Amino acid sequence: YSFRDQIQRAAISVMNNIAEGFEKKTNNEFKYFLNISKGSNGELRSMLYAALDLNYIDMQNFETLTPRSKEISKMLFGLIKSLD
């Protein structure tokens, strides 16, 4: 798989795990999938750093995408905590 495909899979995983968890029966199951989603978001953010280092993306794209990923992480954390 190419680096681009790996980034796309991680980004799609964030969304799909939220959806899958939402369809589960209990809050604990939902939280489980939210944590997986948060992990996929961290993987995506790590790949953004690698993409910048490898000159696959420029600084402008990096500075646009990285804060968005961090904000998504904060939102997921808040949602997880709200289910405790």
HELIX and SHEET records of a PDB file:
HELIX    1   1 PHE A    3  PHE A   22  1                                  20    
HELIX    2   2 ASN A   27  ASP A   53  1                                  27    
HELIX    3   3 MET A   59  SER A   82  1                                  24    
END                                                                             
